[in-house]
């Protein structure tokens, strides 16, 4: 199975976005939509260095949260591999090679004062305005409040503050005046009446006061927020709770702070909601539901069947976004929040909110679309779903995507649809929807798929980008979100080694991105932006340089407006595959020469063509712009001469010649073209040259070529000269076939 190169993946995804044929990203237009913008720089994430804690664990929790200190060039890592967990201080240096730890901060020793019993170290944040590092610490007793420790840059204790129960994430306003924690307060015992109160801790570092903000005002909680109710006799959460239950049920997960430092936006993951908090007032402003993703929408196709195959489909089910990580940024004075839609099931002793479709489908309303869809099939019985959302539909966990919302209303303006699964199916098809502990294709399809975990925003030049880590299959997605209404895919990198030669999963690798940290070019030791990625299973921190690959400006021509191949022509021209015939002309109806087509095939194969000393053909000059491509193609059996020592480079290429050359090129690239279409017999089959018959059949089934309607039936017209627009469409279809092959 061929692995697709990063360049080919980027080009293909960009082309599919332009043509609207692959990726399901959807945008809900706001009242005043910003104008669409052209693609700018193309970036790649290149790994240049790493730090290893020295161990790994398939259950995660090894290398979790990482934060960079621009003042001293060091990063601080929550190291869960030690017993007890500790804080590693690591010098980034130039970011390259194997990085070494400078110091281990024994947080347990610092925290255990005044009867406090250390339970866990969960998060860290660096504030360079106050020259302090803050860490969140949980109590060993999951029902007792935690602590916030303020440390100097060397890890020495400066001060401590009270936190709420189970502080899980910590952050600070840019000026350092306020430090906040998301106090998750999970119901870990499952004992009725013992669920602790979730809260947001706000520390006023100037006044020295720490307060916990609770969800005790039902009026600010939207009616459609997911609040879990009581359990049945089997410990299953069987229905919804009330707003009165929110005080105990809402579980803060992650926090982002508005640019002006006035508002905090808090993900309530299990509740599929985001809370807005007025920091200075210490008040909950609102709690808004994020709604549910419609998996029957063509933009949201997904693979939810664990059958060892990559199969995208629509189903009449809904998905709770349930974001984990959240970030925010401002565009023209308006704040937007960005979420990584992971999903999370409730599974505590005697309190479980997850089941499978096989257990739930018999309880569905007989008039519901889900009930009708599931009749007579058990193919979806293993799909994970929520138990407490009623019987009107099947509700799945997670959105398998990232979303952008208007912060003031929590109106969704963009969701990446099925992008993540589509892209990973192309980039690493052998391990599509695999898990941390198994190197098995489709292992997570019935659950939450790739599981987007964290998201960070970074500014490069005058553009804004989102980086999203995929916890299960691994890797990081990069999107241009400069226009929040029309984000565009930029790059995907996955440096995980999945399996050894025996097929056994490798854990000691870049597995399970947990925390991300963006470092601007201004603060980077390399002069280029960096992304730190903490891999919680592999126990590593990867250092990725965000390197510019090329600057693309969409190329258009004045003579292709009426061409059926307009989008394909523009895509191929933009990425340098095809050129125009003048400043703004493409000549779509003009013929394609043998020389030019051979050059296109070399570009498609990503061949590095050098200079040619002499040509093997009498009519090909060694210094001709196409000479090296012709020589390469001849040496590899893609093209043949005319039998008299000539190549006839300026002659047109026929449709049958083009089919033969395309198929040979695909074979050389190691691509087994898919049989996507039923074979047909062309009415002019007898006119196809013997050497080209097999190639024509293969290309037709792969969807690269098609016939033409005529009075005699569907003909192929093998001797007809191919036009430039026909060539563009055939090349695009070949690229599609290549990606389809990679995903098989």
KOLLUMTI-869379 format. One record per residue (C-alpha): x, y, z; chain; residue number from 1. Coordinates in Angstrom, 3 decimals. Example, Ala and Ser with C-alpha at 12.3 -4.5 7.8 and 13.67 -1.06 7.14 Angstrom:
BEGIN
12.300/-4.500/7.800/A/1
13.670/-1.060/7.140/A/2
END
This chain:
BEGIN
0.000/0.000/0.000/A/1
1.523/3.304/-1.058/A/2
1.903/6.095/1.488/A/3
1.112/9.467/-0.011/A/4
3.780/12.173/0.177/A/5
3.093/15.363/2.136/A/6
3.283/17.388/-1.066/A/7
0.833/15.165/-2.890/A/8
-1.531/15.202/0.075/A/9
-1.461/18.993/0.346/A/10
-2.039/19.439/-3.373/A/11
-4.832/16.907/-3.496/A/12
-6.659/18.288/-0.475/A/13
-6.379/21.806/-1.852/A/14
-7.723/20.651/-5.198/A/15
-10.629/18.844/-3.605/A/16
-11.476/21.866/-1.516/A/17
-11.497/23.969/-4.657/A/18
-13.677/21.506/-6.517/A/19
-15.867/20.743/-3.515/A/20
-15.631/17.014/-4.130/A/21
-13.940/15.575/-1.084/A/22
-13.793/17.524/2.120/A/23
-16.938/18.201/4.038/A/24
-16.052/21.449/5.765/A/25
-19.141/23.564/6.100/A/26
-19.581/27.204/7.004/A/27
-22.721/28.708/8.476/A/28
-22.689/32.265/7.217/A/29
-22.950/35.051/9.780/A/30
-24.980/38.204/9.310/A/31
-22.036/40.112/7.873/A/32
-19.773/37.617/6.195/A/33
-16.175/38.611/5.608/A/34
-15.021/38.320/1.992/A/35
-13.338/35.129/0.853/A/36
-9.570/35.339/0.705/A/37
-7.068/33.727/-1.638/A/38
-4.694/31.044/-0.426/A/39
-1.392/32.441/0.781/A/40
1.710/30.645/1.990/A/41
1.819/26.870/2.154/A/42
3.442/25.504/5.301/A/43
4.702/22.148/6.482/A/44
5.327/21.000/10.051/A/45
8.827/19.530/10.131/A/46
10.049/17.740/13.241/A/47
13.477/19.065/14.231/A/48
13.896/17.868/17.802/A/49
12.422/15.982/20.729/A/50
12.557/15.424/24.454/A/51
11.907/12.014/26.040/A/52
10.862/11.421/29.626/A/53
12.184/7.872/29.359/A/54
9.035/5.787/29.529/A/55
5.666/5.267/27.861/A/56
2.252/3.962/28.835/A/57
-0.631/2.842/26.639/A/58
-3.059/4.448/29.083/A/59
-1.440/7.854/28.613/A/60
-0.695/10.432/31.259/A/61
3.071/10.401/30.647/A/62
3.893/13.677/28.868/A/63
0.779/15.823/29.017/A/64
0.922/19.625/29.121/A/65
3.859/21.689/27.857/A/66
4.399/25.461/28.132/A/67
7.249/27.594/26.799/A/68
8.992/30.435/28.608/A/69
10.289/33.002/26.132/A/70
12.286/34.736/28.885/A/71
14.664/31.825/29.474/A/72
14.171/29.639/26.392/A/73
12.933/26.688/28.441/A/74
9.737/24.679/28.457/A/75
7.894/23.222/31.428/A/76
6.341/19.769/31.089/A/77
3.816/17.985/33.273/A/78
5.545/14.603/33.610/A/79
3.082/11.961/34.711/A/80
5.543/9.087/34.329/A/81
7.237/9.727/37.651/A/82
5.680/8.603/40.896/A/83
4.497/11.064/41.994/A/84
4.057/13.255/38.880/A/85
6.564/16.088/38.603/A/86
7.394/19.158/36.542/A/87
10.301/18.882/34.089/A/88
12.245/21.999/33.099/A/89
13.885/21.513/29.696/A/90
16.091/23.901/27.743/A/91
14.830/24.266/24.189/A/92
18.182/25.542/22.924/A/93
18.037/25.666/19.137/A/94
15.178/23.161/19.240/A/95
17.098/20.529/17.322/A/96
18.115/16.980/18.170/A/97
17.603/15.287/21.511/A/98
16.795/17.817/24.230/A/99
17.906/17.307/27.812/A/100
16.179/17.992/31.109/A/101
17.731/20.641/33.335/A/102
15.690/20.079/36.456/A/103
12.877/18.086/38.005/A/104
10.536/20.028/40.264/A/105
9.119/17.770/42.981/A/106
5.684/19.335/43.132/A/107
4.410/16.879/45.741/A/108
6.906/18.171/48.286/A/109
5.905/21.759/47.574/A/110
2.170/21.056/47.771/A/111
1.921/18.962/50.927/A/112
1.473/21.639/53.545/A/113
-1.313/22.276/56.063/A/114
-2.666/18.732/55.796/A/115
-2.941/18.736/52.004/A/116
-2.335/15.290/50.470/A/117
-0.948/15.395/46.947/A/118
-3.022/13.541/44.359/A/119
-1.941/14.681/40.890/A/120
-0.229/17.409/38.892/A/121
-2.505/18.289/35.990/A/122
-1.505/21.514/34.254/A/123
1.025/24.339/33.963/A/124
1.102/27.892/32.603/A/125
3.924/30.432/32.275/A/126
3.319/34.161/32.736/A/127
6.232/36.340/31.672/A/128
4.645/39.550/32.971/A/129
4.900/38.338/36.565/A/130
7.901/36.023/36.010/A/131
5.969/33.126/37.488/A/132
5.049/29.571/36.580/A/133
1.707/28.327/37.905/A/134
0.742/24.676/38.328/A/135
-2.585/23.027/39.149/A/136
-2.531/20.302/41.786/A/137
-5.334/17.912/42.764/A/138
-5.921/16.469/46.231/A/139
-5.613/12.712/46.733/A/140
-9.205/12.762/47.950/A/141
-11.180/13.490/44.777/A/142
-13.843/15.279/46.831/A/143
-11.444/17.804/48.369/A/144
-10.243/21.130/46.928/A/145
-6.989/21.348/45.031/A/146
-4.215/23.923/44.983/A/147
-2.536/26.425/42.699/A/148
1.204/26.788/43.239/A/149
3.079/29.862/42.036/A/150
6.720/29.034/41.249/A/151
9.643/31.085/40.070/A/152
11.340/30.174/36.790/A/153
13.598/27.688/38.625/A/154
10.651/25.873/40.174/A/155
10.954/27.289/43.687/A/156
7.694/27.888/45.541/A/157
6.658/31.532/45.797/A/158
3.029/31.321/46.880/A/159
0.006/29.048/46.908/A/160
-3.716/29.582/46.404/A/161
-6.833/27.506/46.985/A/162
-8.487/25.925/43.956/A/163
-11.767/24.131/43.472/A/164
-12.197/20.370/43.362/A/165
-10.030/18.552/40.797/A/166
-8.407/21.533/39.035/A/167
-7.708/20.082/35.604/A/168
-6.407/23.025/33.567/A/169
-4.731/26.300/34.466/A/170
-4.255/29.550/32.559/A/171
-3.668/33.242/33.230/A/172
-4.551/36.602/31.766/A/173
-1.775/38.130/29.668/A/174
-1.008/40.763/32.310/A/175
-0.790/38.118/35.027/A/176
-3.403/39.759/37.226/A/177
-5.713/36.748/37.167/A/178
-4.990/33.030/37.259/A/179
-7.840/30.630/36.467/A/180
-8.387/26.897/36.789/A/181
-11.074/24.648/35.362/A/182
-12.162/22.580/38.352/A/183
-13.672/19.495/36.764/A/184
-15.122/17.876/39.898/A/185
-15.882/14.530/38.273/A/186
-18.262/12.137/40.018/A/187
-15.537/9.519/40.348/A/188
-17.152/7.432/43.071/A/189
-20.567/7.264/41.433/A/190
-22.125/7.312/44.895/A/191
-25.500/9.126/44.821/A/192
-25.292/12.499/46.526/A/193
-21.483/12.555/46.461/A/194
-20.967/14.407/43.185/A/195
-18.773/17.453/43.928/A/196
-19.477/20.911/42.546/A/197
-17.714/21.902/39.349/A/198
-16.270/25.398/39.350/A/199
-13.910/27.928/37.842/A/200
-11.309/29.233/40.256/A/201
-10.299/32.873/39.763/A/202
-7.234/34.115/41.608/A/203
-6.692/37.857/41.871/A/204
-2.906/37.818/42.193/A/205
-2.792/41.517/43.096/A/206
-5.299/41.253/45.917/A/207
-4.232/37.725/46.812/A/208
-7.809/36.453/46.806/A/209
-8.994/33.132/45.373/A/210
-12.681/32.474/44.657/A/211
-14.590/29.593/43.126/A/212
-17.343/30.467/40.686/A/213
-20.138/27.872/40.689/A/214
-22.978/27.068/38.311/A/215
-25.659/27.991/40.796/A/216
-27.708/30.375/38.654/A/217
-30.162/28.385/36.501/A/218
-31.249/31.550/34.687/A/219
-27.934/31.791/32.791/A/220
-28.017/28.151/31.686/A/221
-29.621/27.498/28.296/A/222
-32.507/25.043/28.218/A/223
-30.759/22.665/25.799/A/224
-27.550/22.176/27.800/A/225
-26.836/18.487/28.375/A/226
-27.316/17.875/32.089/A/227
-27.124/14.264/33.196/A/228
-29.915/12.864/35.322/A/229
-30.290/10.050/37.819/A/230
-29.263/6.440/37.218/A/231
-31.538/3.422/36.967/A/232
-31.229/0.205/38.963/A/233
-28.288/-0.864/36.792/A/234
-26.324/2.330/37.297/A/235
-27.143/3.630/33.810/A/236
-27.944/7.311/33.349/A/237
-31.370/6.977/31.813/A/238
-32.491/10.543/31.291/A/239
-31.770/14.227/31.502/A/240
-31.281/16.184/34.683/A/241
-32.588/19.638/35.532/A/242
-30.908/23.025/35.811/A/243
-30.882/22.490/39.555/A/244
-28.566/19.531/38.931/A/245
-26.134/21.739/37.003/A/246
-24.425/22.851/40.213/A/247
-23.023/19.342/40.527/A/248
-23.175/18.012/36.984/A/249
-21.361/20.683/34.961/A/250
-17.674/19.801/34.582/A/251
-15.251/22.548/33.444/A/252
-12.562/21.100/31.193/A/253
-10.520/23.813/29.473/A/254
-10.309/27.621/29.446/A/255
-9.421/30.284/26.911/A/256
-9.338/33.997/27.698/A/257
-10.457/36.833/25.443/A/258
-7.800/39.124/24.012/A/259
-8.816/41.976/26.323/A/260
-8.584/39.700/29.363/A/261
-12.150/40.349/30.465/A/262
-13.940/37.100/29.624/A/263
-13.092/33.436/30.009/A/264
-14.656/30.786/27.787/A/265
-14.820/27.389/29.449/A/266
-15.559/24.070/27.785/A/267
-17.953/21.851/29.716/A/268
-17.071/18.743/27.775/A/269
-19.476/16.146/29.124/A/270
-22.227/18.754/28.979/A/271
-21.607/19.678/25.324/A/272
-21.528/23.344/26.278/A/273
-19.367/26.420/26.751/A/274
-19.626/28.749/29.732/A/275
-18.710/32.426/29.540/A/276
-17.251/33.917/32.721/A/277
-16.785/37.580/33.637/A/278
-13.346/37.396/35.233/A/279
-13.300/40.640/37.206/A/280
-16.820/40.140/38.553/A/281
-16.350/36.430/39.194/A/282
-19.681/35.590/37.577/A/283
-21.010/33.068/35.096/A/284
-22.455/35.122/32.239/A/285
-23.945/32.255/30.259/A/286
-23.839/28.527/29.618/A/287
-24.734/27.699/26.033/A/288
-25.216/24.339/24.356/A/289
-23.214/23.623/21.209/A/290
-26.008/21.604/19.636/A/291
-25.530/18.385/17.709/A/292
-23.798/17.469/14.479/A/293
-25.991/15.967/11.762/A/294
-24.253/12.897/10.370/A/295
-26.861/12.655/7.642/A/296
-25.464/15.849/6.120/A/297
-23.284/15.042/3.067/A/298
-20.598/17.331/4.509/A/299
-20.369/15.113/7.592/A/300
-19.833/11.633/6.169/A/301
-17.893/9.393/8.532/A/302
-16.725/5.833/9.068/A/303
-18.536/4.346/12.078/A/304
-18.385/0.641/11.296/A/305
-15.484/-1.424/12.606/A/306
-15.072/-3.743/9.644/A/307
-11.420/-3.308/8.693/A/308
-12.296/-1.075/5.758/A/309
-12.375/2.638/5.062/A/310
-15.979/3.378/4.251/A/311
-17.518/6.838/4.471/A/312
-21.264/7.160/4.697/A/313
-24.102/9.253/5.995/A/314
-26.236/7.920/8.823/A/315
-29.310/9.476/10.485/A/316
-27.455/9.869/13.795/A/317
-26.375/12.965/15.712/A/318
-23.043/13.780/17.331/A/319
-22.439/15.756/20.516/A/320
-19.426/17.991/19.804/A/321
-18.176/17.796/23.418/A/322
-14.955/19.787/22.923/A/323
-11.883/19.322/25.062/A/324
-9.383/22.001/24.049/A/325
-10.516/25.541/23.267/A/326
-8.737/28.639/21.946/A/327
-9.809/32.133/20.944/A/328
-8.781/34.968/18.652/A/329
-10.071/38.319/17.455/A/330
-10.949/39.400/13.920/A/331
-11.970/43.010/13.278/A/332
-12.809/43.487/16.943/A/333
-14.954/40.348/17.140/A/334
-13.954/37.374/19.293/A/335
-14.212/33.812/18.014/A/336
-13.632/30.597/19.934/A/337
-12.173/27.484/18.356/A/338
-12.866/24.007/19.717/A/339
-11.342/20.538/19.321/A/340
-14.391/18.279/19.304/A/341
-13.163/15.148/21.054/A/342
-16.198/13.764/22.889/A/343
-16.150/12.073/26.294/A/344
-18.345/9.366/27.770/A/345
-19.368/9.149/31.421/A/346
-18.075/5.895/32.901/A/347
-17.854/5.830/36.690/A/348
-18.776/3.063/39.145/A/349
-22.574/2.883/39.320/A/350
-22.877/5.893/37.007/A/351
-22.518/5.144/33.290/A/352
-23.835/7.206/30.393/A/353
-22.546/5.216/27.436/A/354
-23.934/2.207/25.620/A/355
-24.049/0.818/22.083/A/356
-26.551/1.139/19.280/A/357
-27.399/-2.549/19.585/A/358
-28.685/-1.925/23.108/A/359
-30.460/1.328/22.283/A/360
-32.125/0.789/18.913/A/361
-35.054/-1.175/20.297/A/362
-35.969/1.784/22.504/A/363
-36.081/4.302/19.660/A/364
-39.270/6.022/18.581/A/365
-40.655/3.922/15.729/A/366
-41.205/7.089/13.706/A/367
-37.627/8.296/14.051/A/368
-35.235/8.196/11.103/A/369
-32.708/6.263/13.166/A/370
-35.242/3.541/13.991/A/371
-36.200/3.100/10.345/A/372
-32.564/3.093/9.239/A/373
-31.562/0.393/11.724/A/374
-34.315/-2.055/10.862/A/375
-32.989/-5.320/9.478/A/376
-29.311/-4.588/10.110/A/377
-26.864/-5.195/12.921/A/378
-23.946/-3.489/11.160/A/379
-24.120/-0.509/13.522/A/380
-24.766/-2.383/16.757/A/381
-21.271/-1.696/18.112/A/382
-21.410/2.073/17.643/A/383
-20.934/3.936/20.921/A/384
-23.819/6.221/21.913/A/385
-25.306/8.200/24.793/A/386
-27.923/6.660/27.079/A/387
-29.604/9.796/28.375/A/388
-30.704/11.749/25.303/A/389
-34.129/10.199/24.851/A/390
-35.486/7.974/22.094/A/391
-35.781/10.413/19.193/A/392
-32.319/9.675/17.772/A/393
-28.954/8.034/18.264/A/394
-26.536/10.490/19.880/A/395
-22.839/9.755/19.365/A/396
-19.804/11.140/21.194/A/397
-17.647/13.828/19.596/A/398
-17.691/15.771/16.360/A/399
-14.465/14.330/14.857/A/400
-13.706/17.906/13.830/A/401
-12.836/21.398/14.933/A/402
-15.361/24.230/15.040/A/403
-15.383/28.011/15.202/A/404
-18.050/29.970/17.099/A/405
-18.939/33.611/17.555/A/406
-17.973/34.075/21.185/A/407
-20.832/36.395/22.102/A/408
-23.588/34.090/20.855/A/409
-21.845/30.691/20.521/A/410
-23.265/30.523/17.026/A/411
-21.242/28.065/14.979/A/412
-19.791/29.707/11.873/A/413
-17.588/26.810/10.748/A/414
-17.110/23.094/11.285/A/415
-14.507/20.997/9.491/A/416
-17.062/18.288/8.735/A/417
-15.383/15.040/7.713/A/418
-12.019/16.639/6.859/A/419
-9.983/14.897/9.537/A/420
-11.081/11.386/8.616/A/421
-10.782/12.090/4.892/A/422
-7.277/13.476/5.250/A/423
-5.997/10.735/7.555/A/424
-7.545/8.082/5.304/A/425
-5.374/9.449/2.521/A/426
-2.209/10.168/4.514/A/427
-1.997/6.979/6.617/A/428
-4.547/4.575/5.137/A/429
-2.975/1.489/6.731/A/430
-3.787/2.844/10.189/A/431
-6.948/4.844/9.579/A/432
-8.900/5.394/12.820/A/433
-6.422/3.334/14.795/A/434
-5.997/3.679/18.557/A/435
-3.109/4.359/20.911/A/436
-2.689/0.773/22.034/A/437
-3.391/-0.999/18.754/A/438
-2.006/-0.623/15.256/A/439
-5.215/-1.798/13.676/A/440
-7.164/-0.082/10.919/A/441
-10.692/0.983/11.897/A/442
-10.190/0.275/15.605/A/443
-11.765/3.569/16.720/A/444
-14.411/3.999/14.031/A/445
-17.247/2.832/16.292/A/446
-16.174/5.217/19.029/A/447
-14.878/8.740/18.440/A/448
-12.662/8.315/15.393/A/449
-9.498/10.463/15.404/A/450
-10.505/12.337/18.602/A/451
-9.336/15.948/18.234/A/452
-7.846/16.749/21.636/A/453
-6.277/20.200/21.792/A/454
-6.238/23.320/19.633/A/455
-3.883/26.275/19.633/A/456
-3.927/29.502/17.613/A/457
-0.786/31.028/16.130/A/458
-0.120/34.100/14.009/A/459
2.410/33.837/11.176/A/460
2.952/37.034/9.242/A/461
-0.474/38.511/8.650/A/462
-2.284/35.154/8.773/A/463
-3.842/33.263/11.673/A/464
-3.594/29.487/11.958/A/465
-5.183/26.778/14.080/A/466
-3.239/23.676/15.098/A/467
-5.327/20.672/16.159/A/468
-3.872/17.520/17.713/A/469
-5.528/14.158/16.995/A/470
-5.223/12.023/20.109/A/471
-5.893/8.576/18.678/A/472
-4.437/8.194/15.189/A/473
-1.916/10.899/16.044/A/474
-0.558/13.890/14.203/A/475
-1.426/17.558/13.983/A/476
-3.709/19.361/11.540/A/477
-2.938/22.930/10.481/A/478
-5.646/25.234/9.116/A/479
-5.626/28.849/7.985/A/480
-8.394/30.486/10.041/A/481
-7.656/34.109/9.134/A/482
-11.207/34.311/7.861/A/483
-13.180/32.419/10.540/A/484
-16.025/31.837/8.102/A/485
-13.853/30.177/5.470/A/486
-10.907/28.310/7.015/A/487
-8.694/26.279/4.691/A/488
-6.587/23.177/5.228/A/489
-2.840/23.814/5.168/A/490
-0.961/20.734/6.341/A/491
-1.078/17.481/8.308/A/492
1.917/15.790/9.901/A/493
2.067/12.467/11.713/A/494
5.462/11.290/12.981/A/495
4.125/8.290/14.866/A/496
5.596/4.861/14.122/A/497
2.594/2.575/14.249/A/498
3.826/-1.015/14.206/A/499
6.981/-3.106/14.059/A/500
7.771/-5.725/11.421/A/501
5.641/-8.249/13.314/A/502
2.647/-5.951/13.283/A/503
2.857/-5.220/17.012/A/504
1.995/-1.714/18.097/A/505
4.870/0.631/18.956/A/506
4.241/2.770/22.034/A/507
7.688/4.348/22.304/A/508
6.961/6.869/19.573/A/509
5.002/10.048/18.895/A/510
1.720/8.630/20.151/A/511
-1.304/10.567/21.428/A/512
-0.835/14.347/21.123/A/513
-2.212/15.844/24.331/A/514
-0.973/19.390/24.852/A/515
0.179/21.804/22.139/A/516
2.204/25.009/22.493/A/517
2.747/27.508/19.673/A/518
5.923/29.615/19.708/A/519
5.943/32.660/17.451/A/520
8.836/33.382/15.106/A/521
9.723/36.363/17.305/A/522
10.164/34.108/20.344/A/523
11.598/31.096/18.507/A/524
15.298/30.187/18.694/A/525
15.215/29.186/15.017/A/526
13.624/32.382/13.746/A/527
10.708/30.327/12.442/A/528
7.503/29.509/14.317/A/529
7.610/26.315/16.367/A/530
4.965/23.965/17.698/A/531
5.654/21.879/20.787/A/532
3.596/18.690/20.963/A/533
3.368/16.618/24.159/A/534
2.684/12.958/23.366/A/535
1.029/11.524/26.456/A/536
1.337/7.830/25.554/A/537
4.792/7.929/23.971/A/538
6.222/10.101/26.734/A/539
7.826/12.627/24.409/A/540
7.712/16.263/23.403/A/541
8.169/16.862/19.695/A/542
9.572/20.137/18.385/A/543
8.066/20.999/15.012/A/544
9.224/23.897/12.880/A/545
6.504/25.570/10.847/A/546
8.362/26.015/7.578/A/547
7.076/27.856/4.557/A/548
7.068/25.661/1.469/A/549
5.840/28.019/-1.196/A/550
3.613/30.996/-1.808/A/551
0.617/30.223/-3.955/A/552
-1.566/32.738/-5.678/A/553
-4.540/31.347/-7.487/A/554
-3.950/31.469/-11.225/A/555
-6.891/32.120/-13.506/A/556
-7.299/32.548/-17.228/A/557
-9.720/34.689/-19.209/A/558
-10.572/31.980/-21.747/A/559
-11.774/29.151/-19.475/A/560
-14.966/30.587/-17.995/A/561
-17.114/28.247/-20.096/A/562
-14.804/25.244/-19.839/A/563
-16.095/22.178/-18.002/A/564
-12.517/21.783/-16.695/A/565
-12.210/25.324/-15.279/A/566
-11.597/24.331/-11.646/A/567
-9.196/21.539/-12.567/A/568
-7.244/23.884/-14.870/A/569
-6.934/26.545/-12.178/A/570
-5.824/24.009/-9.579/A/571
-3.191/22.450/-11.858/A/572
-1.900/25.873/-12.876/A/573
-1.802/27.147/-9.294/A/574
0.303/24.197/-8.174/A/575
2.598/24.393/-11.181/A/576
1.501/21.310/-13.094/A/577
0.202/23.139/-16.153/A/578
1.022/26.559/-17.573/A/579
-0.889/28.962/-19.756/A/580
0.000/29.832/-23.337/A/581
0.207/33.557/-22.642/A/582
-0.199/36.105/-19.894/A/583
-3.845/35.257/-19.225/A/584
-4.680/32.566/-21.784/A/585
-4.879/28.802/-21.379/A/586
-6.250/27.743/-24.785/A/587
-8.459/24.944/-23.419/A/588
-9.476/23.672/-26.871/A/589
-5.925/23.563/-28.213/A/590
-4.216/20.225/-28.603/A/591
-1.775/18.759/-26.078/A/592
1.634/17.880/-27.499/A/593
3.512/14.681/-26.723/A/594
6.346/16.689/-25.189/A/595
4.167/18.741/-22.875/A/596
2.161/15.757/-21.729/A/597
5.320/13.839/-20.898/A/598
6.506/16.795/-18.827/A/599
3.190/16.808/-16.949/A/600
3.609/13.134/-16.070/A/601
7.086/13.788/-14.695/A/602
5.714/16.564/-12.501/A/603
2.923/14.316/-11.283/A/604
5.472/11.651/-10.314/A/605
7.467/14.319/-8.435/A/606
10.601/13.423/-10.380/A/607
13.655/15.607/-9.928/A/608
14.789/16.234/-13.489/A/609
18.398/17.177/-14.012/A/610
20.177/18.516/-17.053/A/611
20.599/16.256/-20.074/A/612
23.907/15.836/-21.916/A/613
22.417/14.113/-24.942/A/614
19.012/12.890/-25.997/A/615
18.129/9.390/-27.129/A/616
15.844/10.818/-29.823/A/617
16.985/12.528/-32.993/A/618
14.362/15.270/-32.793/A/619
14.707/16.113/-29.092/A/620
17.402/18.676/-28.363/A/621
19.257/18.044/-25.118/A/622
18.561/21.590/-23.952/A/623
14.834/21.539/-24.761/A/624
12.642/22.339/-21.744/A/625
11.018/18.921/-22.010/A/626
14.124/16.866/-22.892/A/627
14.876/15.493/-19.416/A/628
11.233/14.519/-18.918/A/629
11.119/12.692/-22.258/A/630
14.345/10.849/-21.412/A/631
13.011/9.855/-17.987/A/632
9.715/8.663/-19.463/A/633
11.455/6.651/-22.181/A/634
13.841/5.008/-19.718/A/635
10.899/3.946/-17.550/A/636
8.733/2.630/-20.378/A/637
6.094/5.342/-20.165/A/638
6.636/6.592/-23.721/A/639
8.080/5.088/-26.881/A/640
9.635/6.630/-29.934/A/641
8.234/6.414/-33.430/A/642
10.435/3.528/-34.562/A/643
12.738/5.691/-36.650/A/644
14.700/7.206/-33.790/A/645
12.384/10.190/-33.458/A/646
9.921/11.177/-30.731/A/647
7.871/13.794/-32.588/A/648
7.564/16.033/-29.520/A/649
5.392/18.666/-31.204/A/650
2.823/16.182/-32.467/A/651
-0.464/15.952/-30.659/A/652
-1.098/13.121/-28.233/A/653
-4.118/10.947/-28.984/A/654
-6.667/9.858/-26.429/A/655
-5.458/6.268/-26.524/A/656
-1.822/7.351/-26.207/A/657
-2.747/9.478/-23.225/A/658
-4.585/6.591/-21.558/A/659
-1.607/4.287/-22.049/A/660
0.875/6.827/-20.704/A/661
-1.284/7.659/-17.676/A/662
-1.661/4.008/-16.698/A/663
2.056/3.317/-17.154/A/664
2.874/6.350/-15.027/A/665
0.564/5.173/-12.257/A/666
2.227/1.754/-12.303/A/667
5.652/3.365/-12.048/A/668
4.445/5.341/-9.019/A/669
3.384/2.092/-7.347/A/670
-0.304/2.843/-7.650/A/671
-2.859/0.124/-8.228/A/672
-5.692/2.051/-9.811/A/673
-9.101/1.331/-8.274/A/674
-11.941/-0.294/-10.143/A/675
-14.444/2.374/-9.237/A/676
-16.672/2.012/-12.315/A/677
-18.283/-0.913/-14.051/A/678
-16.426/-1.823/-17.256/A/679
-18.054/-0.781/-20.507/A/680
-17.489/-1.845/-24.100/A/681
-17.029/1.131/-26.395/A/682
-18.826/1.007/-29.722/A/683
-15.536/1.761/-31.474/A/684
-13.579/-0.857/-29.529/A/685
-12.139/-2.212/-32.773/A/686
-10.525/1.156/-33.470/A/687
-8.460/1.093/-30.283/A/688
-4.885/0.032/-30.974/A/689
-3.925/-3.304/-29.487/A/690
-1.191/-1.798/-27.281/A/691
-3.693/0.605/-25.683/A/692
-6.727/-1.640/-25.119/A/693
-5.790/-2.814/-21.650/A/694
-4.809/0.689/-20.532/A/695
-8.057/2.176/-21.854/A/696
-10.041/-0.425/-19.904/A/697
-8.076/0.236/-16.707/A/698
-8.383/4.015/-17.056/A/699
-12.115/3.787/-17.723/A/700
-12.758/1.664/-14.626/A/701
-10.595/3.998/-12.534/A/702
-12.675/6.985/-13.653/A/703
-9.762/8.692/-15.396/A/704
-11.378/8.661/-18.820/A/705
-14.909/8.352/-20.123/A/706
-16.534/7.841/-23.476/A/707
-18.553/10.085/-25.737/A/708
-22.168/9.689/-26.746/A/709
-22.790/9.117/-30.441/A/710
-25.460/7.705/-32.720/A/711
-23.586/4.415/-32.605/A/712
-23.523/4.366/-28.798/A/713
-20.738/5.307/-26.400/A/714
-17.465/5.673/-28.260/A/715
-13.925/6.275/-27.043/A/716
-12.531/8.036/-30.127/A/717
-9.046/6.624/-29.597/A/718
-7.345/8.469/-32.464/A/719
-8.802/11.848/-31.586/A/720
-6.236/14.363/-30.401/A/721
-6.588/15.236/-26.723/A/722
-7.184/18.873/-25.880/A/723
-5.585/20.805/-23.064/A/724
-8.818/20.902/-21.062/A/725
-9.296/17.146/-21.523/A/726
-5.759/16.681/-20.263/A/727
-6.481/18.772/-17.171/A/728
-9.526/16.675/-16.319/A/729
-7.694/13.402/-16.890/A/730
-4.821/14.486/-14.655/A/731
-7.229/15.545/-11.945/A/732
-9.074/12.229/-12.167/A/733
-5.747/10.392/-11.983/A/734
-4.889/12.282/-8.794/A/735
-8.276/11.319/-7.378/A/736
-7.673/7.696/-8.320/A/737
-4.235/7.776/-6.707/A/738
-5.726/8.999/-3.434/A/739
-8.543/6.473/-3.618/A/740
-5.960/3.744/-4.104/A/741
-3.978/4.954/-1.098/A/742
-7.105/4.770/1.036/A/743
-7.918/1.174/0.148/A/744
END
